[in-house]
């Protein structure tokens, strides 16, 4: 199995945005049997008197495929596409096209009695008609963007023929770019099999409303290896736990979270080892995309990895890690490069105060920041020299200069993290949670998220 993620696995980053985008394009070869196309067009929202741009992205298999799997948000106010997607997973025998619009997520819009599902279904009908597919049930929809606005169905229908005209089978990069909203940059991960006969290629979007409990945001993972629907479903469920379900940017679960795994069925499976190798490749792609989403988070200056070991079970470890990474006090201290480790330990104690026999879990617990002991045997392990080292460590992990503008933070300068270890003595459970700091830029983006300037600014086309 060969990863073609380039410098992603190291701490080395990129000197500028263009170098990073060139790198993404160099690793963006589509698996056999796929094509993608984009359209960009203006639309006028029902809710406001403004004309805005929208991207429409198509992902298509050359022939109908019966090999697909998906997971969706558990939010009880999901978008219209979620209802359609769940129906496709249950009732469609084949899929052949995926259609994604950005800017509007089609969640519980006004003027709709079915939570926006019929509007998403109309878009699927339009795609099936233009592509001459047997049924709209062969089309899988997704929407991302502002919650609460209606989908501009007529404008999207007008964009479908353009996206179809632009279909090409060389690169997934246009799709990675087309699905973005407030993302700082597109995200692509690729793994090629040991035999070089098949590959797994994934793209994702997401920068805010990130704390999934199934999959995350929008992610599309393609392969040309022919595995059954049952195998793909089993593989996807097994890797989500240790990838998308371990990340949190702001503790808010999205209403539109979707991850879709699709095979073009071009390369026959030759042995039982293919499933094992495929699952490993899928996990590498999903873990990479999950980390990219956090590093790409709105306003993010530090990526924080919290490794919890010795917990009663894996779920306990994940929930503890999430509790700490979602602490506003912890996030703000890290954003300011202030090693205020009392906030970390305070958050741990706060979580343990919510579980049965929490006091018992404090016994033998110790904490490290950047590999340095900060708390052990019920006492902090600090001194002036250590405080200086920890401060320098946080400054070194900062992604961009403090005085840089958010819209200039459009590529990964490095892949270093702020590493926090929580070592317990309560069992064998473990989990590594990936989170981010909380910066003034995050507040700025989300305080004014729907302004027309912001909507236009975060467009890479």
C-alpha positions as CSV (number, residue, x, y, z in Angstrom):
1,X,0.0,0.0,0.0
2,X,1.5,3.3,-1.1
3,X,0.3,6.7,0.2
4,X,0.7,9.5,-2.3
5,X,-0.1,12.2,0.2
6,X,3.4,13.6,-0.2
7,X,4.5,15.7,2.8
8,X,1.3,15.1,4.7
9,X,2.8,12.5,6.9
10,X,5.7,14.7,8.0
11,X,5.8,18.0,9.9
12,X,7.0,19.7,6.7
13,X,4.4,22.1,5.2
14,X,4.3,24.3,2.1
15,X,5.8,27.7,1.4
16,X,2.7,29.2,-0.2
17,X,-0.8,28.4,-1.4
18,X,0.1,27.7,-5.0
19,X,2.7,25.2,-4.1
20,X,0.2,23.4,-2.0
21,X,-2.5,23.5,-4.7
22,X,0.0,22.2,-7.2
23,X,0.8,19.4,-4.9
24,X,-2.9,18.5,-4.5
25,X,-3.3,18.4,-8.2
26,X,-0.3,16.1,-8.5
27,X,-1.9,13.5,-6.2
28,X,-5.5,13.8,-7.5
29,X,-5.7,11.1,-10.2
30,X,-9.2,9.6,-10.2
31,X,-9.6,5.8,-9.7
32,X,-10.5,4.0,-12.9
33,X,-14.2,4.3,-13.9
34,X,-14.9,7.8,-12.4
35,X,-15.3,11.3,-13.8
36,X,-16.1,14.6,-12.1
37,X,-17.4,18.0,-13.4
38,X,-18.2,21.4,-12.0
39,X,-20.5,24.3,-12.8
40,X,-20.5,27.8,-11.3
41,X,-23.5,30.0,-11.7
42,X,-25.4,32.9,-10.0
43,X,-28.5,32.5,-7.9
44,X,-30.8,34.7,-5.9
45,X,-31.8,33.3,-2.5
46,X,-35.5,33.3,-1.6
47,X,-34.7,34.9,1.7
48,X,-32.6,37.9,0.8
49,X,-32.3,40.4,-2.1
50,X,-28.8,39.5,-3.2
51,X,-27.3,37.6,-6.1
52,X,-24.7,35.1,-5.0
53,X,-22.5,32.4,-6.7
54,X,-23.0,28.7,-6.3
55,X,-20.8,25.7,-7.2
56,X,-22.3,22.5,-8.4
57,X,-20.2,19.4,-8.4
58,X,-20.9,16.0,-10.1
59,X,-19.1,12.8,-9.4
60,X,-20.0,9.9,-11.7
61,X,-19.2,6.3,-12.4
62,X,-18.9,5.1,-16.0
63,X,-21.5,2.4,-15.3
64,X,-24.1,1.9,-12.5
65,X,-22.5,0.4,-9.4
66,X,-24.0,-1.7,-6.7
67,X,-21.0,-1.2,-4.5
68,X,-21.6,1.8,-2.2
69,X,-22.0,2.7,1.5
70,X,-22.7,5.9,3.5
71,X,-23.1,7.2,7.0
72,X,-25.0,10.3,8.0
73,X,-25.4,12.8,10.8
74,X,-27.4,11.8,13.9
75,X,-28.7,15.4,14.2
76,X,-32.5,15.4,14.5
77,X,-32.8,18.4,12.2
78,X,-31.0,17.0,9.1
79,X,-30.9,18.5,5.7
80,X,-33.2,17.4,2.8
81,X,-30.3,15.4,1.1
82,X,-29.9,13.3,4.3
83,X,-33.5,12.0,3.9
84,X,-32.8,11.2,0.2
85,X,-29.4,9.7,0.9
86,X,-30.8,7.4,3.6
87,X,-33.5,6.2,1.2
88,X,-30.8,5.5,-1.5
89,X,-28.9,3.4,0.9
90,X,-32.0,1.4,1.8
91,X,-33.8,1.1,-1.5
92,X,-31.5,1.8,-4.4
93,X,-29.8,-1.2,-6.0
94,X,-27.4,0.9,-7.9
95,X,-25.9,4.4,-7.9
96,X,-24.2,6.3,-10.7
97,X,-24.0,9.9,-9.9
98,X,-23.4,12.2,-6.9
99,X,-24.5,15.9,-7.0
100,X,-23.3,18.4,-4.5
101,X,-24.1,22.1,-4.2
102,X,-22.4,24.5,-1.8
103,X,-23.7,27.8,-0.3
104,X,-27.1,26.4,0.9
105,X,-27.5,23.3,3.0
106,X,-31.3,22.8,2.4
107,X,-32.1,22.2,6.1
108,X,-35.7,22.6,7.2
109,X,-36.4,25.5,4.8
110,X,-39.5,27.6,4.8
111,X,-42.2,26.8,2.3
112,X,-41.4,23.0,2.6
113,X,-43.5,20.4,4.4
114,X,-40.9,17.6,4.0
115,X,-37.7,19.3,5.4
116,X,-36.4,20.1,1.9
117,X,-36.3,16.5,0.7
118,X,-38.5,17.1,-2.4
119,X,-36.2,19.9,-3.6
120,X,-33.2,17.6,-3.3
121,X,-35.2,15.0,-5.1
122,X,-36.0,17.4,-8.0
123,X,-32.2,18.1,-8.4
124,X,-31.7,14.3,-8.6
125,X,-34.4,14.1,-11.3
126,X,-32.6,16.9,-13.3
127,X,-29.3,15.1,-13.1
128,X,-30.8,11.7,-14.1
129,X,-32.5,13.4,-17.1
130,X,-29.4,15.1,-18.4
131,X,-27.2,12.1,-17.9
132,X,-30.0,9.8,-19.3
133,X,-29.8,7.6,-16.2
134,X,-32.6,5.0,-15.7
135,X,-33.9,6.6,-12.6
136,X,-33.4,9.5,-10.2
137,X,-32.7,6.8,-7.6
138,X,-29.3,6.4,-9.2
139,X,-28.4,9.9,-8.0
140,X,-27.1,10.7,-4.5
141,X,-27.5,14.4,-3.4
142,X,-25.6,16.5,-0.9
143,X,-25.9,20.2,0.1
144,X,-23.7,22.4,2.3
145,X,-23.8,26.0,3.3
146,X,-26.2,28.3,5.2
147,X,-28.8,26.5,7.3
148,X,-32.5,27.5,6.9
149,X,-32.4,28.8,3.3
150,X,-34.3,27.1,0.5
151,X,-32.5,25.4,-2.3
152,X,-32.6,27.3,-5.6
153,X,-33.8,24.4,-7.6
154,X,-34.3,26.1,-10.9
155,X,-30.8,27.7,-10.8
156,X,-29.3,24.3,-10.0
157,X,-31.1,22.7,-12.8
158,X,-29.6,25.2,-15.1
159,X,-26.2,24.4,-13.9
160,X,-26.5,20.6,-14.4
161,X,-25.8,20.6,-18.2
162,X,-22.7,22.8,-17.6
163,X,-21.4,20.4,-15.0
164,X,-22.0,17.5,-17.3
165,X,-20.2,19.2,-20.2
166,X,-17.2,19.7,-17.9
167,X,-17.0,16.0,-16.8
168,X,-13.4,14.6,-17.1
169,X,-11.8,11.4,-15.8
170,X,-8.3,12.6,-14.9
171,X,-8.5,14.5,-11.6
172,X,-10.7,14.7,-8.5
173,X,-9.2,18.1,-7.8
174,X,-12.1,20.1,-9.3
175,X,-14.5,18.3,-7.1
176,X,-12.4,18.9,-4.0
177,X,-12.4,22.6,-4.8
178,X,-16.1,22.8,-5.8
179,X,-17.5,21.5,-2.6
180,X,-15.8,24.0,-0.3
181,X,-17.6,26.8,1.6
182,X,-15.6,28.5,4.4
183,X,-12.8,26.0,4.0
184,X,-9.4,27.6,3.8
185,X,-8.3,25.2,1.1
186,X,-9.4,22.0,-0.6
187,X,-8.5,18.6,0.8
188,X,-7.4,15.4,-1.1
189,X,-5.9,12.1,0.2
190,X,-4.8,9.2,-2.0
191,X,-3.6,5.7,-1.3
192,X,-2.5,3.2,-4.0
193,X,-2.5,-0.6,-3.4
194,X,0.7,-2.6,-3.2
195,X,-0.1,-4.2,-6.5
196,X,-0.6,-0.7,-8.1
197,X,-3.8,-2.0,-9.6
198,X,-6.3,-0.1,-7.5
199,X,-6.5,3.1,-5.4
200,X,-8.6,4.9,-2.8
201,X,-9.0,8.6,-3.3
202,X,-10.9,10.9,-0.9
203,X,-12.0,14.5,-0.7
204,X,-13.8,16.4,2.1
205,X,-15.1,19.8,3.1
206,X,-15.6,21.2,6.5
207,X,-14.2,24.0,8.7
208,X,-16.9,24.8,11.2
209,X,-19.8,22.9,13.0
210,X,-17.3,20.1,13.5
211,X,-18.1,17.4,16.1
212,X,-19.5,14.5,14.2
213,X,-21.1,11.4,15.8
214,X,-21.1,9.1,12.8
215,X,-19.1,10.6,9.9
216,X,-18.3,14.2,9.2
217,X,-19.3,17.2,7.1
218,X,-19.2,16.1,3.5
219,X,-16.6,13.4,2.5
220,X,-16.5,11.4,-0.7
221,X,-14.2,8.4,-1.0
222,X,-13.8,6.6,-4.3
223,X,-12.2,3.3,-5.3
224,X,-11.9,1.2,-8.4
225,X,-11.6,-2.1,-6.4
226,X,-14.7,-4.2,-6.8
227,X,-15.9,-5.1,-3.3
228,X,-19.5,-5.9,-2.3
229,X,-21.8,-3.4,-0.7
230,X,-21.6,-5.4,2.5
231,X,-17.8,-5.2,2.6
232,X,-17.8,-1.5,1.9
233,X,-20.4,-0.9,4.6
234,X,-18.3,-3.0,7.1
235,X,-15.1,-1.2,6.2
236,X,-16.6,2.3,6.4
237,X,-18.1,1.7,9.8
238,X,-14.9,0.3,11.1
239,X,-12.7,3.3,10.2
240,X,-15.1,6.1,11.0
241,X,-14.7,5.5,14.8
242,X,-11.0,6.2,14.6
243,X,-11.1,9.0,12.1
244,X,-14.0,11.4,11.6
245,X,-15.6,10.5,15.0
246,X,-12.4,11.6,16.8
247,X,-12.3,15.3,15.6
248,X,-13.9,18.5,17.0
249,X,-13.4,22.1,15.9
250,X,-16.1,23.8,17.9
251,X,-18.3,21.1,19.5
252,X,-21.2,21.7,17.1
253,X,-22.5,18.8,15.1
254,X,-23.6,19.6,11.6
255,X,-27.1,19.0,10.2
256,X,-25.6,17.8,6.9
257,X,-22.8,15.4,7.9
258,X,-22.3,12.7,5.2
259,X,-19.6,10.4,4.1
260,X,-20.1,8.4,1.0
261,X,-17.9,5.5,-0.2
262,X,-18.3,4.5,-3.8
263,X,-16.7,1.8,-6.0
264,X,-16.6,1.9,-9.8
265,X,-16.2,-2.0,-9.7
266,X,-13.5,-1.8,-12.4
267,X,-10.7,-3.9,-10.7
268,X,-11.8,-7.4,-9.6
269,X,-10.9,-8.5,-6.1
270,X,-8.3,-11.2,-6.3
271,X,-8.1,-12.5,-2.7
272,X,-9.4,-12.2,0.8
273,X,-6.5,-10.0,1.6
274,X,-8.0,-7.3,-0.6
275,X,-10.6,-6.5,2.1
276,X,-7.9,-6.1,4.7
277,X,-5.6,-4.0,2.6
278,X,-8.6,-1.9,1.4
279,X,-9.7,-1.2,5.0
280,X,-6.2,-0.1,5.9
281,X,-6.1,2.2,2.9
282,X,-9.6,3.5,3.6
283,X,-8.5,4.3,7.2
284,X,-5.4,6.1,6.1
285,X,-7.5,8.3,3.7
286,X,-10.2,9.0,6.4
287,X,-7.7,9.8,9.1
288,X,-5.8,12.1,6.8
289,X,-9.0,13.9,5.7
290,X,-10.2,14.2,9.3
291,X,-6.9,15.8,10.3
292,X,-7.0,18.1,7.3
293,X,-10.5,19.3,8.3
294,X,-9.3,20.4,11.7
295,X,-6.1,22.0,10.4
296,X,-8.4,23.8,7.9
297,X,-10.8,24.9,10.7
298,X,-12.2,28.4,10.8
299,X,-9.6,30.6,12.5
300,X,-7.5,27.6,13.6
301,X,-4.0,28.5,14.6
302,X,-3.2,25.3,16.6
303,X,-4.2,21.7,15.9
304,X,-4.5,19.9,19.3
305,X,-4.1,16.1,19.6
306,X,-5.3,14.7,22.9
307,X,-4.3,11.1,23.5
308,X,-6.1,9.3,26.3
309,X,-4.9,5.9,27.5
310,X,-5.7,3.7,30.4
311,X,-9.4,4.7,30.4
312,X,-12.3,2.3,31.4
313,X,-13.1,1.9,27.7
314,X,-12.6,3.6,24.3
315,X,-15.8,5.6,24.4
316,X,-14.8,7.0,27.8
317,X,-11.4,8.0,26.4
318,X,-13.0,9.7,23.4
319,X,-15.6,11.6,25.5
320,X,-12.9,12.8,27.9
321,X,-10.6,13.9,25.1
322,X,-13.5,15.8,23.5
323,X,-14.4,17.4,26.7
324,X,-10.9,18.8,27.2
325,X,-10.5,19.9,23.6
326,X,-13.9,21.6,23.7
327,X,-13.1,23.6,26.8
328,X,-13.2,27.3,25.8
329,X,-10.6,28.1,28.5
330,X,-8.2,25.4,27.2
331,X,-8.8,26.4,23.6
332,X,-8.2,30.1,24.3
333,X,-5.0,29.5,26.3
334,X,-3.6,27.4,23.5
335,X,-4.6,30.1,21.0
336,X,-2.6,32.6,23.0
337,X,0.4,30.3,23.3
338,X,-0.1,30.4,27.1
339,X,0.8,27.1,28.8
340,X,-1.9,27.6,31.4
341,X,-1.9,23.8,32.1
342,X,-4.2,24.3,35.1
343,X,-7.0,24.7,32.5
344,X,-6.2,21.3,31.0
345,X,-6.2,19.5,34.4
346,X,-9.3,21.5,35.5
347,X,-11.2,20.3,32.4
348,X,-10.2,16.7,33.1
349,X,-11.4,17.0,36.6
350,X,-14.6,18.6,35.4
351,X,-15.4,15.7,33.1
352,X,-14.5,13.1,35.8
353,X,-17.0,14.9,38.1
354,X,-19.8,14.0,35.7
355,X,-19.2,10.2,35.6
356,X,-19.9,7.6,38.3
357,X,-17.0,7.1,40.8
358,X,-15.1,9.9,39.1
359,X,-12.8,10.3,42.1
360,X,-11.5,6.8,41.6
361,X,-10.3,7.7,38.0
362,X,-8.0,10.4,39.4
363,X,-5.8,7.9,41.1
364,X,-2.6,7.3,39.2
365,X,-3.6,9.9,36.5
366,X,-0.9,12.0,35.0
367,X,-0.8,14.5,32.1
368,X,1.8,15.6,29.6
369,X,2.0,18.6,27.3
370,X,4.4,18.2,24.4
371,X,5.9,15.1,26.0
372,X,6.7,17.0,29.2
373,X,5.1,16.0,32.6
374,X,2.8,18.8,33.8
375,X,0.7,16.9,36.4
376,X,1.4,13.7,38.4
377,X,0.3,12.1,41.7
378,X,-2.2,14.8,42.2
379,X,0.2,17.7,41.9
380,X,1.4,20.0,39.1
381,X,5.0,19.5,37.9
382,X,6.0,23.1,37.0
383,X,9.0,25.4,37.3
384,X,10.2,28.6,35.5
385,X,12.3,26.6,33.0
386,X,9.5,24.3,32.1
387,X,7.1,27.2,31.7
388,X,9.4,28.7,29.1
389,X,9.9,25.5,27.2
390,X,6.1,24.9,27.1
391,X,5.5,28.5,25.9
392,X,8.0,28.1,23.1
393,X,6.4,24.8,22.2
394,X,3.0,26.4,21.7
395,X,4.5,29.3,19.6
396,X,6.3,26.7,17.4
397,X,3.1,24.8,16.8
398,X,1.2,28.0,15.6
399,X,0.1,27.6,11.9
400,X,0.4,31.3,10.9
401,X,1.9,34.5,12.2
402,X,-0.5,36.2,14.6
403,X,-0.8,39.3,12.4
404,X,-1.8,37.4,9.2
405,X,-5.3,37.8,7.9
406,X,-7.7,34.9,8.0
407,X,-8.2,34.9,4.2
408,X,-4.4,34.7,3.8
409,X,-4.3,31.5,5.8
410,X,-5.0,29.4,2.8
411,X,-2.5,26.5,2.9
412,X,-0.9,24.3,5.5
413,X,2.4,25.8,6.6
414,X,3.3,22.7,8.6
415,X,1.8,19.6,10.2
416,X,2.9,20.0,13.8
417,X,0.4,19.6,16.6
418,X,0.0,20.5,20.2
419,X,0.2,17.0,21.8
420,X,-1.6,16.4,25.2
421,X,-1.4,13.0,26.8
422,X,-3.8,11.9,29.6
423,X,-2.6,8.7,31.1
424,X,-5.2,7.0,33.4
425,X,-5.0,3.9,35.5
426,X,-8.6,2.7,35.0
427,X,-8.6,0.2,32.2
428,X,-7.4,-0.5,28.7
429,X,-9.5,2.1,26.8
430,X,-7.8,4.6,24.5
431,X,-8.5,7.2,21.9
432,X,-6.8,10.1,20.2
433,X,-9.0,13.1,19.7
434,X,-8.1,15.9,17.3
435,X,-9.2,19.5,18.0
436,X,-8.3,23.1,17.5
437,X,-7.8,26.3,19.5
438,X,-10.3,29.1,19.7
439,X,-9.1,32.4,18.1
440,X,-10.5,35.8,17.5
441,X,-10.7,34.9,13.8
442,X,-13.1,32.0,14.5
443,X,-15.4,34.4,16.3
444,X,-15.1,36.9,13.5
445,X,-16.0,34.3,10.8
446,X,-19.0,32.9,12.7
447,X,-20.3,36.2,14.1
448,X,-20.6,37.4,10.5
449,X,-21.0,34.1,8.7
450,X,-23.8,35.1,6.4
451,X,-22.5,38.4,5.3
452,X,-22.1,38.7,1.6
453,X,-18.5,39.6,1.9
454,X,-17.7,36.3,3.7
455,X,-19.8,34.2,1.4
456,X,-17.9,35.6,-1.6
457,X,-14.5,35.7,0.0
458,X,-14.3,32.0,0.7
459,X,-14.5,30.9,-2.9
460,X,-11.4,29.5,-4.5
461,X,-12.7,29.3,-8.0
